């Protein structure tokens, strides 16, 4: 059987508290790898580092089309949410990004080297002249 030795993830942003923002589902992958003691390396250029701090994926996120959650491509038989708009008490939430806590990240690979997630503020201080727009 194939054994996973390292998990590599991309990032939309690395925040000042070490949290990494990436596509939805990334936090589950990182937490699962951590549970099995598999190192998680996030690949993120320093221009994506931000002075912003975020503790969860709910308070600041982008919303996708809720109807996109209802379709399973090439599987018309799997369509239990076909008429979800007709259900008065059902609201679908399609978040675009996850917030991966720094405790699940072994290292961040950048163009200046491999750094722990806790060193994001150091890179911001040393290489940036001001706060980013992210």
PyMOL commands that place a pseudoatom at each C-alpha (Angstrom):
pseudoatom trace, name=CA, resn=UNK, resi=1, chain=A, elem=C, hetatm=0, pos=[0.000, 0.000, 0.000]
pseudoatom trace, name=CA, resn=UNK, resi=2, chain=A, elem=C, hetatm=0, pos=[1.028, 3.607, -0.555]
pseudoatom trace, name=CA, resn=UNK, resi=3, chain=A, elem=C, hetatm=0, pos=[2.125, 5.532, 2.536]
pseudoatom trace, name=CA, resn=UNK, resi=4, chain=A, elem=C, hetatm=0, pos=[1.802, 9.312, 2.716]
pseudoatom trace, name=CA, resn=UNK, resi=5, chain=A, elem=C, hetatm=0, pos=[4.967, 10.914, 4.075]
pseudoatom trace, name=CA, resn=UNK, resi=6, chain=A, elem=C, hetatm=0, pos=[4.218, 14.634, 3.625]
pseudoatom trace, name=CA, resn=UNK, resi=7, chain=A, elem=C, hetatm=0, pos=[1.172, 16.735, 2.718]
pseudoatom trace, name=CA, resn=UNK, resi=8, chain=A, elem=C, hetatm=0, pos=[1.770, 19.802, 0.526]
pseudoatom trace, name=CA, resn=UNK, resi=9, chain=A, elem=C, hetatm=0, pos=[-0.902, 22.505, 0.460]
pseudoatom trace, name=CA, resn=UNK, resi=10, chain=A, elem=C, hetatm=0, pos=[-1.290, 25.795, -1.359]
pseudoatom trace, name=CA, resn=UNK, resi=11, chain=A, elem=C, hetatm=0, pos=[-2.437, 29.015, 0.273]
pseudoatom trace, name=CA, resn=UNK, resi=12, chain=A, elem=C, hetatm=0, pos=[-4.407, 32.094, -0.652]
pseudoatom trace, name=CA, resn=UNK, resi=13, chain=A, elem=C, hetatm=0, pos=[-2.866, 33.956, 2.290]
pseudoatom trace, name=CA, resn=UNK, resi=14, chain=A, elem=C, hetatm=0, pos=[-0.764, 33.490, 5.426]
pseudoatom trace, name=CA, resn=UNK, resi=15, chain=A, elem=C, hetatm=0, pos=[-1.924, 35.689, 8.299]
pseudoatom trace, name=CA, resn=UNK, resi=16, chain=A, elem=C, hetatm=0, pos=[0.017, 37.355, 11.101]
pseudoatom trace, name=CA, resn=UNK, resi=17, chain=A, elem=C, hetatm=0, pos=[-1.185, 34.855, 13.722]
pseudoatom trace, name=CA, resn=UNK, resi=18, chain=A, elem=C, hetatm=0, pos=[0.093, 31.905, 11.658]
pseudoatom trace, name=CA, resn=UNK, resi=19, chain=A, elem=C, hetatm=0, pos=[-3.307, 30.959, 10.271]
pseudoatom trace, name=CA, resn=UNK, resi=20, chain=A, elem=C, hetatm=0, pos=[-3.274, 29.984, 6.605]
pseudoatom trace, name=CA, resn=UNK, resi=21, chain=A, elem=C, hetatm=0, pos=[-6.263, 30.789, 4.403]
pseudoatom trace, name=CA, resn=UNK, resi=22, chain=A, elem=C, hetatm=0, pos=[-6.823, 28.330, 1.567]
pseudoatom trace, name=CA, resn=UNK, resi=23, chain=A, elem=C, hetatm=0, pos=[-9.580, 26.649, -0.433]
pseudoatom trace, name=CA, resn=UNK, resi=24, chain=A, elem=C, hetatm=0, pos=[-12.409, 25.089, 1.534]
pseudoatom trace, name=CA, resn=UNK, resi=25, chain=A, elem=C, hetatm=0, pos=[-11.518, 21.573, 2.660]
pseudoatom trace, name=CA, resn=UNK, resi=26, chain=A, elem=C, hetatm=0, pos=[-7.876, 22.390, 3.323]
pseudoatom trace, name=CA, resn=UNK, resi=27, chain=A, elem=C, hetatm=0, pos=[-8.354, 22.597, 7.101]
pseudoatom trace, name=CA, resn=UNK, resi=28, chain=A, elem=C, hetatm=0, pos=[-9.814, 19.077, 7.157]
pseudoatom trace, name=CA, resn=UNK, resi=29, chain=A, elem=C, hetatm=0, pos=[-6.862, 17.734, 5.157]
pseudoatom trace, name=CA, resn=UNK, resi=30, chain=A, elem=C, hetatm=0, pos=[-4.355, 19.441, 7.479]
pseudoatom trace, name=CA, resn=UNK, resi=31, chain=A, elem=C, hetatm=0, pos=[-6.132, 18.262, 10.651]
pseudoatom trace, name=CA, resn=UNK, resi=32, chain=A, elem=C, hetatm=0, pos=[-6.295, 14.686, 9.341]
pseudoatom trace, name=CA, resn=UNK, resi=33, chain=A, elem=C, hetatm=0, pos=[-2.608, 14.702, 8.436]
pseudoatom trace, name=CA, resn=UNK, resi=34, chain=A, elem=C, hetatm=0, pos=[-1.802, 16.056, 11.891]
pseudoatom trace, name=CA, resn=UNK, resi=35, chain=A, elem=C, hetatm=0, pos=[-3.844, 13.287, 13.531]
pseudoatom trace, name=CA, resn=UNK, resi=36, chain=A, elem=C, hetatm=0, pos=[-1.667, 10.735, 11.722]
pseudoatom trace, name=CA, resn=UNK, resi=37, chain=A, elem=C, hetatm=0, pos=[1.589, 12.616, 12.511]
pseudoatom trace, name=CA, resn=UNK, resi=38, chain=A, elem=C, hetatm=0, pos=[2.148, 13.455, 8.844]
pseudoatom trace, name=CA, resn=UNK, resi=39, chain=A, elem=C, hetatm=0, pos=[3.986, 16.761, 8.268]
pseudoatom trace, name=CA, resn=UNK, resi=40, chain=A, elem=C, hetatm=0, pos=[2.014, 19.508, 6.518]
pseudoatom trace, name=CA, resn=UNK, resi=41, chain=A, elem=C, hetatm=0, pos=[3.992, 21.916, 4.336]
pseudoatom trace, name=CA, resn=UNK, resi=42, chain=A, elem=C, hetatm=0, pos=[2.174, 24.978, 3.005]
pseudoatom trace, name=CA, resn=UNK, resi=43, chain=A, elem=C, hetatm=0, pos=[3.561, 26.582, -0.162]
pseudoatom trace, name=CA, resn=UNK, resi=44, chain=A, elem=C, hetatm=0, pos=[2.999, 30.343, 0.022]
pseudoatom trace, name=CA, resn=UNK, resi=45, chain=A, elem=C, hetatm=0, pos=[4.881, 33.263, -1.503]
pseudoatom trace, name=CA, resn=UNK, resi=46, chain=A, elem=C, hetatm=0, pos=[5.618, 36.118, 0.907]
pseudoatom trace, name=CA, resn=UNK, resi=47, chain=A, elem=C, hetatm=0, pos=[3.540, 38.601, -1.102]
pseudoatom trace, name=CA, resn=UNK, resi=48, chain=A, elem=C, hetatm=0, pos=[0.540, 36.622, 0.205]
pseudoatom trace, name=CA, resn=UNK, resi=49, chain=A, elem=C, hetatm=0, pos=[1.523, 37.291, 3.839]
pseudoatom trace, name=CA, resn=UNK, resi=50, chain=A, elem=C, hetatm=0, pos=[-0.899, 39.616, 5.589]
pseudoatom trace, name=CA, resn=UNK, resi=51, chain=A, elem=C, hetatm=0, pos=[-0.913, 41.661, 8.792]
pseudoatom trace, name=CA, resn=UNK, resi=52, chain=A, elem=C, hetatm=0, pos=[-4.529, 40.569, 9.262]
pseudoatom trace, name=CA, resn=UNK, resi=53, chain=A, elem=C, hetatm=0, pos=[-5.490, 38.085, 12.001]
pseudoatom trace, name=CA, resn=UNK, resi=54, chain=A, elem=C, hetatm=0, pos=[-8.316, 35.585, 11.625]
pseudoatom trace, name=CA, resn=UNK, resi=55, chain=A, elem=C, hetatm=0, pos=[-9.448, 32.932, 14.100]
pseudoatom trace, name=CA, resn=UNK, resi=56, chain=A, elem=C, hetatm=0, pos=[-12.074, 31.122, 12.033]
pseudoatom trace, name=CA, resn=UNK, resi=57, chain=A, elem=C, hetatm=0, pos=[-13.411, 30.756, 8.503]
pseudoatom trace, name=CA, resn=UNK, resi=58, chain=A, elem=C, hetatm=0, pos=[-16.819, 32.274, 9.244]
pseudoatom trace, name=CA, resn=UNK, resi=59, chain=A, elem=C, hetatm=0, pos=[-16.175, 35.912, 10.174]
pseudoatom trace, name=CA, resn=UNK, resi=60, chain=A, elem=C, hetatm=0, pos=[-14.343, 36.798, 6.953]
pseudoatom trace, name=CA, resn=UNK, resi=61, chain=A, elem=C, hetatm=0, pos=[-14.916, 34.694, 3.863]
pseudoatom trace, name=CA, resn=UNK, resi=62, chain=A, elem=C, hetatm=0, pos=[-16.259, 34.679, 0.333]
pseudoatom trace, name=CA, resn=UNK, resi=63, chain=A, elem=C, hetatm=0, pos=[-19.592, 33.066, -0.415]
pseudoatom trace, name=CA, resn=UNK, resi=64, chain=A, elem=C, hetatm=0, pos=[-20.117, 30.794, -3.376]
pseudoatom trace, name=CA, resn=UNK, resi=65, chain=A, elem=C, hetatm=0, pos=[-23.350, 29.984, -5.162]
pseudoatom trace, name=CA, resn=UNK, resi=66, chain=A, elem=C, hetatm=0, pos=[-25.443, 27.747, -2.866]
pseudoatom trace, name=CA, resn=UNK, resi=67, chain=A, elem=C, hetatm=0, pos=[-26.847, 25.920, -5.908]
pseudoatom trace, name=CA, resn=UNK, resi=68, chain=A, elem=C, hetatm=0, pos=[-23.332, 24.657, -6.664]
pseudoatom trace, name=CA, resn=UNK, resi=69, chain=A, elem=C, hetatm=0, pos=[-23.608, 22.440, -3.560]
pseudoatom trace, name=CA, resn=UNK, resi=70, chain=A, elem=C, hetatm=0, pos=[-26.709, 20.731, -4.920]
pseudoatom trace, name=CA, resn=UNK, resi=71, chain=A, elem=C, hetatm=0, pos=[-25.231, 19.213, -8.067]
pseudoatom trace, name=CA, resn=UNK, resi=72, chain=A, elem=C, hetatm=0, pos=[-23.009, 16.179, -8.310]
pseudoatom trace, name=CA, resn=UNK, resi=73, chain=A, elem=C, hetatm=0, pos=[-21.518, 16.268, -11.799]
pseudoatom trace, name=CA, resn=UNK, resi=74, chain=A, elem=C, hetatm=0, pos=[-22.164, 13.178, -13.916]
pseudoatom trace, name=CA, resn=UNK, resi=75, chain=A, elem=C, hetatm=0, pos=[-24.473, 11.782, -11.194]
pseudoatom trace, name=CA, resn=UNK, resi=76, chain=A, elem=C, hetatm=0, pos=[-28.064, 12.926, -11.800]
pseudoatom trace, name=CA, resn=UNK, resi=77, chain=A, elem=C, hetatm=0, pos=[-29.260, 10.153, -9.445]
pseudoatom trace, name=CA, resn=UNK, resi=78, chain=A, elem=C, hetatm=0, pos=[-27.620, 11.990, -6.511]
pseudoatom trace, name=CA, resn=UNK, resi=79, chain=A, elem=C, hetatm=0, pos=[-29.854, 15.021, -6.301]
pseudoatom trace, name=CA, resn=UNK, resi=80, chain=A, elem=C, hetatm=0, pos=[-31.420, 15.106, -2.826]
pseudoatom trace, name=CA, resn=UNK, resi=81, chain=A, elem=C, hetatm=0, pos=[-31.260, 18.909, -2.624]
pseudoatom trace, name=CA, resn=UNK, resi=82, chain=A, elem=C, hetatm=0, pos=[-32.973, 19.507, -5.964]
pseudoatom trace, name=CA, resn=UNK, resi=83, chain=A, elem=C, hetatm=0, pos=[-35.732, 21.720, -4.508]
pseudoatom trace, name=CA, resn=UNK, resi=84, chain=A, elem=C, hetatm=0, pos=[-33.895, 23.134, -1.507]
pseudoatom trace, name=CA, resn=UNK, resi=85, chain=A, elem=C, hetatm=0, pos=[-35.281, 26.641, -2.178]
pseudoatom trace, name=CA, resn=UNK, resi=86, chain=A, elem=C, hetatm=0, pos=[-38.761, 25.328, -1.374]
pseudoatom trace, name=CA, resn=UNK, resi=87, chain=A, elem=C, hetatm=0, pos=[-37.741, 24.314, 2.162]
pseudoatom trace, name=CA, resn=UNK, resi=88, chain=A, elem=C, hetatm=0, pos=[-38.497, 27.296, 4.379]
pseudoatom trace, name=CA, resn=UNK, resi=89, chain=A, elem=C, hetatm=0, pos=[-35.999, 26.515, 7.166]
pseudoatom trace, name=CA, resn=UNK, resi=90, chain=A, elem=C, hetatm=0, pos=[-33.073, 25.426, 4.998]
pseudoatom trace, name=CA, resn=UNK, resi=91, chain=A, elem=C, hetatm=0, pos=[-30.287, 27.819, 4.016]
pseudoatom trace, name=CA, resn=UNK, resi=92, chain=A, elem=C, hetatm=0, pos=[-27.184, 26.538, 2.269]
pseudoatom trace, name=CA, resn=UNK, resi=93, chain=A, elem=C, hetatm=0, pos=[-23.811, 28.110, 3.010]
pseudoatom trace, name=CA, resn=UNK, resi=94, chain=A, elem=C, hetatm=0, pos=[-21.121, 27.660, 0.373]
pseudoatom trace, name=CA, resn=UNK, resi=95, chain=A, elem=C, hetatm=0, pos=[-17.896, 29.035, 1.838]
pseudoatom trace, name=CA, resn=UNK, resi=96, chain=A, elem=C, hetatm=0, pos=[-14.933, 29.440, -0.519]
pseudoatom trace, name=CA, resn=UNK, resi=97, chain=A, elem=C, hetatm=0, pos=[-12.056, 29.421, 1.989]
pseudoatom trace, name=CA, resn=UNK, resi=98, chain=A, elem=C, hetatm=0, pos=[-10.862, 27.633, 5.114]
pseudoatom trace, name=CA, resn=UNK, resi=99, chain=A, elem=C, hetatm=0, pos=[-8.732, 28.957, 7.949]
pseudoatom trace, name=CA, resn=UNK, resi=100, chain=A, elem=C, hetatm=0, pos=[-6.034, 26.407, 8.825]
pseudoatom trace, name=CA, resn=UNK, resi=101, chain=A, elem=C, hetatm=0, pos=[-4.707, 26.876, 12.359]
pseudoatom trace, name=CA, resn=UNK, resi=102, chain=A, elem=C, hetatm=0, pos=[-0.952, 27.105, 12.757]
pseudoatom trace, name=CA, resn=UNK, resi=103, chain=A, elem=C, hetatm=0, pos=[-0.905, 24.048, 15.041]
pseudoatom trace, name=CA, resn=UNK, resi=104, chain=A, elem=C, hetatm=0, pos=[-1.638, 21.891, 11.969]
pseudoatom trace, name=CA, resn=UNK, resi=105, chain=A, elem=C, hetatm=0, pos=[1.149, 23.417, 9.857]
pseudoatom trace, name=CA, resn=UNK, resi=106, chain=A, elem=C, hetatm=0, pos=[4.659, 22.005, 10.115]
pseudoatom trace, name=CA, resn=UNK, resi=107, chain=A, elem=C, hetatm=0, pos=[6.342, 24.574, 7.860]
pseudoatom trace, name=CA, resn=UNK, resi=108, chain=A, elem=C, hetatm=0, pos=[5.584, 27.229, 5.275]
pseudoatom trace, name=CA, resn=UNK, resi=109, chain=A, elem=C, hetatm=0, pos=[7.719, 27.019, 2.128]
pseudoatom trace, name=CA, resn=UNK, resi=110, chain=A, elem=C, hetatm=0, pos=[8.470, 30.494, 0.753]
pseudoatom trace, name=CA, resn=UNK, resi=111, chain=A, elem=C, hetatm=0, pos=[10.975, 32.070, -1.625]
pseudoatom trace, name=CA, resn=UNK, resi=112, chain=A, elem=C, hetatm=0, pos=[13.008, 33.121, 1.451]
pseudoatom trace, name=CA, resn=UNK, resi=113, chain=A, elem=C, hetatm=0, pos=[13.121, 29.587, 2.843]
pseudoatom trace, name=CA, resn=UNK, resi=114, chain=A, elem=C, hetatm=0, pos=[11.191, 27.218, 5.067]
pseudoatom trace, name=CA, resn=UNK, resi=115, chain=A, elem=C, hetatm=0, pos=[9.678, 28.946, 8.102]
pseudoatom trace, name=CA, resn=UNK, resi=116, chain=A, elem=C, hetatm=0, pos=[7.321, 27.919, 10.904]
pseudoatom trace, name=CA, resn=UNK, resi=117, chain=A, elem=C, hetatm=0, pos=[3.855, 29.488, 10.734]
pseudoatom trace, name=CA, resn=UNK, resi=118, chain=A, elem=C, hetatm=0, pos=[4.687, 31.471, 13.873]
pseudoatom trace, name=CA, resn=UNK, resi=119, chain=A, elem=C, hetatm=0, pos=[7.339, 33.380, 11.878]
pseudoatom trace, name=CA, resn=UNK, resi=120, chain=A, elem=C, hetatm=0, pos=[4.893, 35.062, 9.485]
pseudoatom trace, name=CA, resn=UNK, resi=121, chain=A, elem=C, hetatm=0, pos=[5.042, 38.332, 11.505]
pseudoatom trace, name=CA, resn=UNK, resi=122, chain=A, elem=C, hetatm=0, pos=[8.852, 38.253, 11.356]
pseudoatom trace, name=CA, resn=UNK, resi=123, chain=A, elem=C, hetatm=0, pos=[8.768, 38.048, 7.565]
pseudoatom trace, name=CA, resn=UNK, resi=124, chain=A, elem=C, hetatm=0, pos=[6.184, 40.838, 7.452]
pseudoatom trace, name=CA, resn=UNK, resi=125, chain=A, elem=C, hetatm=0, pos=[8.399, 43.034, 9.610]
pseudoatom trace, name=CA, resn=UNK, resi=126, chain=A, elem=C, hetatm=0, pos=[11.636, 42.278, 7.751]
pseudoatom trace, name=CA, resn=UNK, resi=127, chain=A, elem=C, hetatm=0, pos=[10.460, 42.269, 4.140]
pseudoatom trace, name=CA, resn=UNK, resi=128, chain=A, elem=C, hetatm=0, pos=[7.339, 44.444, 3.939]
pseudoatom trace, name=CA, resn=UNK, resi=129, chain=A, elem=C, hetatm=0, pos=[7.160, 48.197, 4.247]
pseudoatom trace, name=CA, resn=UNK, resi=130, chain=A, elem=C, hetatm=0, pos=[3.489, 48.381, 5.196]
pseudoatom trace, name=CA, resn=UNK, resi=131, chain=A, elem=C, hetatm=0, pos=[0.299, 46.408, 5.713]
pseudoatom trace, name=CA, resn=UNK, resi=132, chain=A, elem=C, hetatm=0, pos=[-0.939, 44.399, 2.757]
pseudoatom trace, name=CA, resn=UNK, resi=133, chain=A, elem=C, hetatm=0, pos=[-4.369, 44.822, 1.257]
pseudoatom trace, name=CA, resn=UNK, resi=134, chain=A, elem=C, hetatm=0, pos=[-5.398, 41.206, 1.970]
for i in range(1, 134): cmd.bond("trace and resi %d" % i, "trace and resi %d" % (i + 1))
show_as sticks, trace
zoom trace
